[in-house]
């Protein structure tokens, strides 16, 4: 599965696949125009794999689509309620704002990081602090999102645990996000799980017109 596009100044792409031998993946991505130049990204990893994992992730994706303007902690709670009778999921949310910030919140083991160009190899400028739990089954109290600055050209990366975590060193930031996600999936997906990676990049603000 490969998807890509633009929302405003944000370029994004997703690449994913099911566990080899399975017809459906329990990993999902959500990309939503949140208004005002902001984009809401979510990566959902239904517990386990197969149809039951996909059902859990689909429930959360539906809730996010219907409530995209809510704060991240509220969205996490709504996902938790929607998945109460499923096996649950790891959920990471990231709001890419027009004011050069990313606000993120994660429960479970979907990793989020901001990667920037640096001498030699790309540098991880920030990583989301993940809290333990399973959305739909055990949600930690007092969820608090974090906000980190981003510069035009910085890359937001979100990946499920079906992607080997130390993949950032080999990224070619000069490539489009569609090629970056395809490369990560091809080179770093585990054979033992569903796998999905999302990349988003702010292309910069347009200059004043004459």
Buried (B, 14 or more C-beta within 10 A) or exposed (E): EEBBEEBBBBBBBBBBBBBEEBEBBBBBBBBBEBEEBBBBBBBBBBBBBBEBBBBBBBBBBEBBEEBBEBBBBEBBBBBBEBBEEBBBBBBBBBBBBBEBEBBBBBBBBBBBBBBBBEEEEBEEBBBBEBBEBBBBBEBEEEBEBBEBEBEEEBBBBBBBBBBEEEBBEEBEBEEEBBBBBBBBBEEBBBEEBBBBBBBBBBEEEEEEEE
